Structure formats: structure tokens, C-alpha cells
């Protein structure tokens, strides 16, 4: 019984770690994407040039 509980706790731990990693990654990406228009305007870039910079 205790082996199963230990495995369950370990699985829960790893699941929480993966969820946290995805959440932090999503928040960082959303923050970066929301700033793109201001960065583009500050550098006087056209939408085409800024799109090429993001893809490169």
C-alpha cells in the first residue's frame, strides 16, 4: 500500500512541475507578444519586416 502511495505522490509532483513549466512559459510568451507592436513602432519597422524578424 505504501509503495502505491509513494508512486502516486511522485506522479503528482511531476504533474505539478509540468503544469508550472507550461504556465510560466505561456505567461512569458503572452507578455512578449503583447509588447511586439510597441517594439515594432519604437524601431520604425513595417509589419512585414517585424514578421520576418520573428521567423528568423
N, CA, C and O atoms as a GROMACS GRO file, in nm:
protein
  224
    1UNK      N    1   0.082  -0.119   0.000
    1UNK     CA    2   0.000   0.000   0.000
    1UNK      C    3   0.086   0.126   0.000
    1UNK      O    4   0.055   0.221  -0.071
    2UNK      N    5   0.194   0.127   0.078
    2UNK     CA    6   0.278   0.247   0.085
    2UNK      C    7   0.355   0.270  -0.044
    2UNK      O    8   0.386   0.384  -0.077
    3UNK      N    9   0.387   0.163  -0.118
    3UNK     CA   10   0.456   0.179  -0.245
    3UNK      C   11   0.367   0.253  -0.343
    3UNK      O   12   0.413   0.343  -0.414
    4UNK      N   13   0.243   0.217  -0.349
    4UNK     CA   14   0.149   0.283  -0.438
    4UNK      C   15   0.130   0.430  -0.401
    4UNK      O   16   0.121   0.516  -0.488
    5UNK      N   17   0.124   0.459  -0.273
    5UNK     CA   18   0.110   0.597  -0.227
    5UNK      C   19   0.233   0.678  -0.264
    5UNK      O   20   0.221   0.793  -0.306
    6UNK      N   21   0.351   0.619  -0.249
    6UNK     CA   22   0.474   0.687  -0.287
    6UNK      C   23   0.480   0.716  -0.435
    6UNK      O   24   0.520   0.825  -0.476
    7UNK      N   25   0.439   0.620  -0.516
    7UNK     CA   26   0.436   0.641  -0.661
    7UNK      C   27   0.334   0.747  -0.697
    7UNK      O   28   0.359   0.830  -0.785
    8UNK      N   29   0.222   0.745  -0.631
    8UNK     CA   30   0.119   0.844  -0.659
    8UNK      C   31   0.167   0.984  -0.623
    8UNK      O   32   0.140   1.079  -0.697
    9UNK      N   33   0.238   0.997  -0.513
    9UNK     CA   34   0.290   1.127  -0.474
    9UNK      C   35   0.395   1.175  -0.574
    9UNK      O   36   0.401   1.294  -0.606
   10UNK      N   37   0.478   1.083  -0.623
   10UNK     CA   38   0.580   1.120  -0.720
   10UNK      C   39   0.517   1.164  -0.852
   10UNK      O   40   0.562   1.261  -0.913
   11UNK      N   41   0.416   1.094  -0.895
   11UNK     CA   42   0.346   1.131  -1.019
   11UNK      C   43   0.280   1.268  -1.002
   11UNK      O   44   0.285   1.351  -1.093
   12UNK      N   45   0.220   1.292  -0.888
   12UNK     CA   46   0.158   1.421  -0.861
   12UNK      C   47   0.262   1.532  -0.863
   12UNK      O   48   0.238   1.640  -0.916
   13UNK      N   49   0.377   1.505  -0.805
   13UNK     CA   50   0.486   1.603  -0.803
   13UNK      C   51   0.529   1.639  -0.945
   13UNK      O   52   0.541   1.757  -0.978
   14UNK      N   53   0.551   1.538  -1.028
   14UNK     CA   54   0.595   1.564  -1.166
   14UNK      C   55   0.485   1.632  -1.247
   14UNK      O   56   0.514   1.718  -1.331
   15UNK      N   57   0.359   1.594  -1.223
   15UNK     CA   58   0.248   1.659  -1.293
   15UNK      C   59   0.244   1.807  -1.260
   15UNK      O   60   0.226   1.891  -1.348
   16UNK      N   61   0.258   1.840  -1.132
   16UNK     CA   62   0.258   1.980  -1.091
   16UNK      C   63   0.376   2.056  -1.150
   16UNK      O   64   0.362   2.173  -1.185
   17UNK      N   65   0.491   1.992  -1.161
   17UNK     CA   66   0.608   2.056  -1.221
   17UNK      C   67   0.584   2.087  -1.368
   17UNK      O   68   0.621   2.194  -1.416
   18UNK      N   69   0.523   1.994  -1.440
   18UNK     CA   70   0.495   2.016  -1.582
   18UNK      C   71   0.392   2.127  -1.600
   18UNK      O   72   0.407   2.212  -1.688
   19UNK      N   73   0.289   2.127  -1.519
   19UNK     CA   74   0.186   2.232  -1.528
   19UNK      C   75   0.248   2.368  -1.500
   19UNK      O   76   0.218   2.466  -1.569
   20UNK      N   77   0.334   2.376  -1.400
   20UNK     CA   78   0.400   2.502  -1.367
   20UNK      C   79   0.489   2.549  -1.482
   20UNK      O   80   0.490   2.667  -1.515
   21UNK      N   81   0.564   2.458  -1.541
   21UNK     CA   82   0.652   2.494  -1.653
   21UNK      C   83   0.570   2.548  -1.771
   21UNK      O   84   0.608   2.648  -1.832
   22UNK      N   85   0.460   2.482  -1.803
   22UNK     CA   86   0.377   2.529  -1.914
   22UNK      C   87   0.313   2.664  -1.881
   22UNK      O   88   0.302   2.750  -1.968
   23UNK      N   89   0.271   2.684  -1.758
   23UNK     CA   90   0.208   2.810  -1.719
   23UNK      C   91   0.308   2.925  -1.727
   23UNK      O   92   0.275   3.032  -1.779
   24UNK      N   93   0.428   2.905  -1.677
   24UNK     CA   94   0.530   3.010  -1.682
   24UNK      C   95   0.567   3.040  -1.826
   24UNK      O   96   0.582   3.157  -1.864
   25UNK      N   97   0.580   2.937  -1.908
   25UNK     CA   98   0.611   2.957  -2.049
   25UNK      C   99   0.500   3.034  -2.119
   25UNK      O  100   0.528   3.124  -2.199
   26UNK      N  101   0.376   3.002  -2.091
   26UNK     CA  102   0.263   3.071  -2.152
   26UNK      C  103   0.255   3.217  -2.111
   26UNK      O  104   0.226   3.304  -2.194
   27UNK      N  105   0.280   3.244  -1.984
   27UNK     CA  106   0.277   3.383  -1.937
   27UNK      C  107   0.389   3.464  -2.000
   27UNK      O  108   0.370   3.579  -2.039
   28UNK      N  109   0.508   3.404  -2.009
   28UNK     CA  110   0.621   3.474  -2.070
   28UNK      C  111   0.594   3.503  -2.217
   28UNK      O  112   0.622   3.613  -2.265
   29UNK      N  113   0.539   3.406  -2.290
   29UNK     CA  114   0.509   3.426  -2.432
   29UNK      C  115   0.401   3.532  -2.450
   29UNK      O  116   0.413   3.616  -2.539
   30UNK      N  117   0.298   3.529  -2.367
   30UNK     CA  118   0.190   3.627  -2.379
   30UNK      C  119   0.242   3.768  -2.350
   30UNK      O  120   0.201   3.864  -2.416
   31UNK      N  121   0.331   3.781  -2.253
   31UNK     CA  122   0.388   3.912  -2.221
   31UNK      C  123   0.472   3.964  -2.337
   31UNK      O  124   0.468   4.082  -2.370
   32UNK      N  125   0.549   3.876  -2.398
   32UNK     CA  126   0.636   3.914  -2.509
   32UNK      C  127   0.552   3.954  -2.632
   32UNK      O  128   0.579   4.056  -2.695
   33UNK      N  129   0.452   3.874  -2.664
   33UNK     CA  130   0.369   3.901  -2.782
   33UNK      C  131   0.291   4.031  -2.766
   33UNK      O  132   0.272   4.104  -2.863
   34UNK      N  133   0.245   4.059  -2.647
   34UNK     CA  134   0.168   4.182  -2.627
   34UNK      C  135   0.253   4.307  -2.642
   34UNK      O  136   0.199   4.415  -2.666
   35UNK      N  137   0.384   4.296  -2.630
   35UNK     CA  138   0.475   4.410  -2.644
   35UNK      C  139   0.525   4.429  -2.788
   35UNK      O  140   0.587   4.531  -2.817
   36UNK      N  141   0.499   4.334  -2.877
   36UNK     CA  142   0.551   4.343  -3.014
   36UNK      C  143   0.510   4.471  -3.088
   36UNK      O  144   0.596   4.531  -3.152
   37UNK      N  145   0.385   4.516  -3.083
   37UNK     CA  146   0.350   4.638  -3.154
   37UNK      C  147   0.430   4.760  -3.105
   37UNK      O  148   0.471   4.844  -3.186
   38UNK      N  149   0.451   4.771  -2.975
   38UNK     CA  150   0.527   4.884  -2.922
   38UNK      C  151   0.673   4.876  -2.966
   38UNK      O  152   0.734   4.978  -2.999
   39UNK      N  153   0.729   4.756  -2.966
   39UNK     CA  154   0.868   4.738  -3.011
   39UNK      C  155   0.879   4.771  -3.159
   39UNK      O  156   0.973   4.838  -3.202
   40UNK      N  157   0.783   4.722  -3.238
   40UNK     CA  158   0.783   4.749  -3.381
   40UNK      C  159   0.775   4.899  -3.409
   40UNK      O  160   0.848   4.950  -3.494
   41UNK      N  161   0.688   4.968  -3.338
   41UNK     CA  162   0.675   5.112  -3.358
   41UNK      C  163   0.798   5.187  -3.310
   41UNK      O  164   0.839   5.285  -3.373
   42UNK      N  165   0.858   5.143  -3.201
   42UNK     CA  166   0.978   5.207  -3.149
   42UNK      C  167   1.097   5.195  -3.243
   42UNK      O  168   1.183   5.283  -3.248
   43UNK      N  169   1.103   5.085  -3.316
   43UNK     CA  170   1.212   5.063  -3.412
   43UNK      C  171   1.176   5.107  -3.554
   43UNK      O  172   1.257   5.092  -3.646
   44UNK      N  173   1.057   5.161  -3.572
   44UNK     CA  174   1.007   5.204  -3.703
   44UNK      C  175   1.014   5.092  -3.807
   44UNK      O  176   1.063   5.112  -3.919
   45UNK      N  177   0.965   4.976  -3.770
   45UNK     CA  178   0.963   4.862  -3.861
   45UNK      C  179   0.823   4.846  -3.920
   45UNK      O  180   0.724   4.881  -3.857
   46UNK      N  181   0.816   4.793  -4.041
   46UNK     CA  182   0.687   4.760  -4.100
   46UNK      C  183   0.644   4.624  -4.046
   46UNK      O  184   0.727   4.548  -3.995
   47UNK      N  185   0.516   4.593  -4.056
   47UNK     CA  186   0.471   4.460  -4.010
   47UNK      C  187   0.541   4.345  -4.082
   47UNK      O  188   0.565   4.240  -4.023
   48UNK      N  189   0.574   4.365  -4.210
   48UNK     CA  190   0.641   4.260  -4.285
   48UNK      C  191   0.782   4.233  -4.230
   48UNK      O  192   0.823   4.118  -4.216
   49UNK      N  193   0.854   4.340  -4.200
   49UNK     CA  194   0.991   4.325  -4.150
   49UNK      C  195   0.989   4.264  -4.009
   49UNK      O  196   1.072   4.179  -3.978
   50UNK      N  197   0.895   4.308  -3.926
   50UNK     CA  198   0.889   4.252  -3.792
   50UNK      C  199   0.849   4.104  -3.795
   50UNK      O  200   0.895   4.026  -3.712
   51UNK      N  201   0.765   4.067  -3.890
   51UNK     CA  202   0.729   3.925  -3.907
   51UNK      C  203   0.848   3.842  -3.951
   51UNK      O  204   0.866   3.730  -3.904
   52UNK      N  205   0.928   3.897  -4.041
   52UNK     CA  206   1.049   3.825  -4.085
   52UNK      C  207   1.148   3.811  -3.970
   52UNK      O  208   1.214   3.708  -3.959
   53UNK      N  209   1.158   3.912  -3.886
   53UNK     CA  210   1.249   3.905  -3.770
   53UNK      C  211   1.203   3.798  -3.671
   53UNK      O  212   1.286   3.730  -3.610
   54UNK      N  213   1.074   3.783  -3.654
   54UNK     CA  214   1.023   3.684  -3.561
   54UNK      C  215   1.044   3.542  -3.613
   54UNK      O  216   1.064   3.448  -3.536
   55UNK      N  217   1.039   3.527  -3.744
   55UNK     CA  218   1.054   3.394  -3.804
   55UNK      C  219   1.200   3.352  -3.819
   55UNK      O  220   1.230   3.234  -3.835
   56UNK      N  221   1.288   3.447  -3.813
   56UNK     CA  222   1.430   3.415  -3.835
   56UNK      C  223   1.496   3.357  -3.714
   56UNK      O  224   1.614   3.325  -3.718
   0.00000   0.00000   0.00000
